[in-house]
Amino acid sequence: MTKKTLTKLLVTVMTYPHPSTAYQELVCAAGITEECQWVRLYPVDYRYRPRKQRFHKYQWVEVELEDRGEGNDNRKESRRPSLDTLRVLGEPLSTEDGWRARREVIDRVPHRTLNELKALYDSDRTSLGIVRPSKVLDLEIAPAEQDWKPEWQELFLQLRLFGESQKPLRKLPFEFRFVFECPDSDKPHTATILDWELGVLFLKESERLQSDDEAAKSVKRKYMEEMCSPERDTRFFMGTRFPFNAWMVLGVFWPPKTYQRAIF
């Protein structure tokens, strides 16, 4: 029998949803425990959970977790959640006082370079971590497939035919990729972004501007000119994508830089 453990964690990562034959749609969530350990929650049918269970980023939650991941996911941090036990604890941590409440958690977690994370994955299947890039060079935008793959399109059709309630889920027409440097890299890294926050921003801008191309440009401006600006202490929440285990950017932590006064 699989062992289950009640775990408290601060949610920091939510990926853009994808269709699922078993759950209608799924997201991958991840967070940090009070002991500063990473935990990945999958599967989570987020938009189909009761409203009281729809947590937000930087919100503490409590949930029973199995001691292994879904299926044959053997990554170190992966746990299958018992979603009926999930409880949301209080409001999201605020961004007041230079994001102090959020920093108190994030700053205690080890930060790595991407090369260090790759080495850890090879040694013990570490698959989540924080990277503080030394420089963010670009946010590349590339066309993506316009439609979901055929089996997921068929799923949507079946749900409509049998009268089940299917929430609209648009596939993003672009892929967004960060190009960045780490202190130990001899050449820039490139990593795709899977963050739900980026997807929501793109969809809102597409509706506002009535243009996908202009929406993509607006997303790039937001990320490059604000979230990754020199005034921000930008970090990437990074993780591998199962089963290929290429490293992706799952979220961006972008508090303002803090400057200590010199003491004379």
matplotlib code that plots the C-alpha trace (Angstrom):
import matplotlib.pyplot as plt

x = [0.0, 1.3, 2.3, 0.7, 2.1, 0.3, 2.5, 2.4, 4.0, 4.1, 2.9, 5.4, 4.8, 1.7, 2.1, -0.2, -3.0, -3.1, -6.0, -6.4, -8.6, -8.9, -9.3, -10.4, -7.3, -4.3, -1.7, 1.6, 2.1, 5.1, 6.1, 8.5, 7.9, 8.6, 11.8, 12.9, 12.3, 10.8, 7.7, 6.0, 2.2, 0.8, -1.9, -4.0, -7.2, -7.0, -9.9, -12.2, -11.6, -14.1, -13.5, -12.3, -9.4, -8.2, -5.0, -2.9, 0.9, 2.6, -0.2, 0.3, -1.6, -1.8, -2.4, -1.8, 0.9, 1.9, 5.6, 6.1, 5.1, 2.4, 2.9, 6.7, 7.7, 10.7, 12.0, 13.1, 10.4, 7.4, 4.4, 0.9, -1.5, -4.8, -6.7, -9.8, -7.5, -6.2, -6.7, -5.8, -4.2, -4.8, -4.1, -1.2, 2.0, 2.1, 4.6, 4.7, 8.0, 10.0, 8.3, 9.7, 7.2, 8.0, 11.7, 11.8, 10.9, 12.6, 15.9, 16.3, 16.1, 19.5, 20.1, 22.0, 23.2, 21.6, 24.7, 24.6, 21.0, 21.8, 24.5, 22.2, 19.6, 22.2, 23.3, 20.0, 17.1, 16.8, 14.3, 13.3, 15.4, 16.0, 18.4, 19.5, 20.7, 23.7, 22.0, 18.8, 19.6, 16.3, 12.8, 12.5, 9.1, 8.6, 5.4, 3.8, 1.2, -2.1, -4.2, -4.0, -2.9, -5.6, -6.4, -7.1, -9.2, -11.2, -11.6, -13.1, -15.5, -16.6, -17.2, -19.4, -21.3, -22.1, -23.0, -20.1, -19.1, -15.7, -14.0, -12.5, -8.8, -7.0, -3.6, -1.0, 0.1, 3.6, 6.4, 8.3, 12.0, 14.3, 17.9, 20.1, 23.6, 24.8, 28.1, 29.5, 28.2, 30.6, 27.6, 24.0, 21.3, 17.9, 14.8, 11.1, 8.7, 5.7, 4.3, 0.5, 1.1, 2.6, -0.3, -2.9, -1.0, -0.8, -4.6, -5.6, -3.3, -4.6, -8.2, -7.3, -5.2, -7.2, -3.9, -1.8, 1.4, 0.9, 0.1, 3.3, 5.3, 3.5, 4.4, 8.0, 8.0, 6.5, 9.1, 12.2, 11.5, 9.9, 10.3, 13.9, 15.0, 18.2, 16.0, 14.8, 16.5, 15.2, 15.3, 13.8, 11.9, 13.2, 12.2, 12.4, 9.5, 8.6, 9.5, 12.2, 13.6, 14.7, 15.0, 12.2, 11.4, 8.3, 8.0, 9.7, 10.4, 11.2, 11.3, 12.9, 16.6, 17.6, 20.6, 22.3, 23.8, 27.5, 28.6, 31.5]
y = [0.0, 3.4, 5.6, 9.0, 12.0, 15.3, 18.0, 21.8, 23.8, 27.2, 27.0, 28.8, 27.0, 26.4, 25.3, 26.2, 23.6, 20.7, 18.4, 15.0, 12.1, 11.1, 14.6, 16.9, 19.0, 19.0, 21.4, 20.6, 22.6, 22.7, 24.4, 24.6, 23.0, 24.6, 22.5, 24.2, 21.1, 21.1, 19.1, 18.6, 18.0, 16.1, 15.5, 18.5, 19.2, 22.8, 24.5, 21.6, 21.6, 23.1, 26.8, 26.5, 24.3, 26.6, 27.8, 30.7, 31.2, 32.1, 30.6, 27.9, 24.7, 21.4, 18.1, 14.4, 13.2, 9.7, 8.9, 8.7, 10.4, 9.6, 6.4, 5.8, 9.4, 8.7, 12.3, 13.1, 15.7, 14.2, 13.2, 12.2, 14.3, 13.1, 16.1, 15.6, 16.3, 19.6, 22.7, 26.3, 28.1, 31.8, 34.5, 34.6, 36.1, 39.8, 41.8, 44.6, 45.8, 44.7, 41.2, 40.5, 37.7, 35.9, 36.5, 34.9, 31.6, 31.8, 33.2, 30.1, 27.7, 26.8, 28.6, 26.8, 27.4, 25.5, 23.4, 22.5, 21.5, 19.3, 17.6, 17.0, 15.4, 13.0, 12.1, 11.8, 12.8, 16.3, 18.0, 21.3, 24.3, 28.0, 29.7, 33.3, 34.2, 36.5, 38.1, 37.6, 38.2, 37.7, 36.2, 34.4, 33.9, 31.1, 29.8, 26.7, 24.3, 26.1, 23.1, 20.5, 17.1, 15.0, 12.8, 15.9, 17.4, 14.2, 14.4, 17.9, 16.7, 13.7, 16.0, 18.3, 15.4, 13.8, 17.0, 17.2, 20.7, 21.6, 24.8, 26.7, 26.0, 27.7, 26.4, 29.1, 29.8, 30.7, 29.1, 31.5, 30.8, 32.6, 33.0, 33.7, 33.3, 31.8, 32.6, 29.2, 29.1, 29.5, 30.0, 31.2, 28.7, 28.6, 27.3, 27.1, 28.8, 26.7, 29.2, 29.6, 33.3, 33.9, 32.1, 34.2, 37.4, 36.4, 35.6, 38.9, 40.9, 39.0, 39.9, 43.5, 44.1, 41.8, 40.4, 37.4, 38.9, 42.1, 40.2, 38.2, 41.4, 42.8, 39.7, 40.1, 43.8, 42.8, 40.1, 41.8, 45.4, 44.8, 41.3, 40.9, 44.5, 45.6, 46.9, 43.4, 40.5, 38.0, 34.2, 31.4, 28.5, 25.7, 22.0, 19.1, 18.1, 14.4, 12.1, 13.9, 15.8, 18.8, 21.8, 24.4, 27.8, 27.1, 30.6, 33.8, 35.4, 39.1, 41.1, 44.5, 44.6, 45.6, 47.7, 47.8, 51.1, 51.2, 51.7, 54.1]
z = [0.0, -0.9, 2.0, 2.3, 4.2, 5.1, 3.7, 4.0, 1.1, -0.4, -4.1, -6.4, -9.7, -11.9, -15.5, -18.3, -18.5, -21.0, -21.9, -20.3, -21.1, -17.5, -15.9, -18.8, -18.2, -15.9, -14.5, -12.8, -9.6, -7.3, -4.1, -1.2, 2.2, 5.6, 5.6, 2.3, 0.2, -3.3, -4.0, -7.3, -7.4, -10.3, -11.5, -10.5, -12.4, -11.1, -12.9, -12.1, -8.3, -5.9, -5.6, -2.0, -3.3, -6.1, -4.6, -6.0, -6.3, -3.0, -1.0, 1.6, 1.1, 3.0, 1.2, 1.6, -0.8, -1.9, -1.6, -5.3, -8.6, -11.0, -13.1, -13.7, -12.8, -10.6, -10.3, -6.8, -5.9, -7.7, -5.5, -6.4, -4.4, -2.8, -4.1, -1.9, 1.2, -0.2, 2.0, 1.2, 4.2, 4.3, 1.7, -0.8, 0.7, -0.2, -2.2, 0.4, 1.8, -1.2, -1.3, 2.2, 3.1, -0.2, 0.1, 3.6, 2.0, -1.4, -0.1, 2.2, -0.7, -2.4, -5.6, -8.4, -11.9, -14.7, -15.1, -11.4, -11.7, -14.7, -12.7, -9.7, -12.0, -13.3, -9.8, -7.8, -10.2, -8.7, -11.1, -9.5, -8.5, -8.4, -10.9, -10.5, -14.1, -14.3, -17.4, -19.3, -22.9, -24.7, -24.7, -28.0, -29.6, -32.1, -33.8, -32.3, -33.5, -33.7, -32.5, -29.8, -30.9, -32.6, -29.6, -27.5, -30.2, -30.2, -26.5, -26.7, -29.4, -27.2, -24.2, -26.3, -27.8, -24.4, -22.7, -20.2, -19.2, -20.8, -19.9, -22.9, -23.2, -26.0, -27.1, -27.2, -30.8, -29.7, -27.7, -25.5, -24.6, -22.3, -23.4, -20.4, -18.9, -15.6, -13.9, -14.8, -18.4, -21.4, -23.7, -23.1, -22.1, -23.8, -21.9, -22.9, -20.4, -19.3, -16.7, -16.6, -15.7, -19.1, -20.8, -19.0, -19.8, -23.5, -23.7, -22.0, -24.3, -27.4, -26.5, -25.7, -28.8, -31.1, -32.4, -31.4, -32.8, -30.9, -27.8, -28.1, -28.3, -25.3, -23.3, -24.3, -23.1, -19.8, -19.1, -20.5, -19.5, -16.1, -14.7, -15.9, -15.7, -13.9, -11.0, -10.3, -8.5, -11.1, -10.4, -12.5, -11.0, -13.2, -13.6, -16.0, -18.2, -18.0, -19.7, -21.7, -18.7, -20.6, -18.2, -18.5, -16.8, -14.8, -13.2, -12.6, -9.1, -9.6, -6.4, -6.5, -5.8, -2.3, -1.6, 1.8, 2.9, 3.4, 7.0, 7.7]

ax = plt.figure().add_subplot(projection="3d")
ax.plot(x, y, z, "-o")
ax.set_aspect("equal")
plt.show()
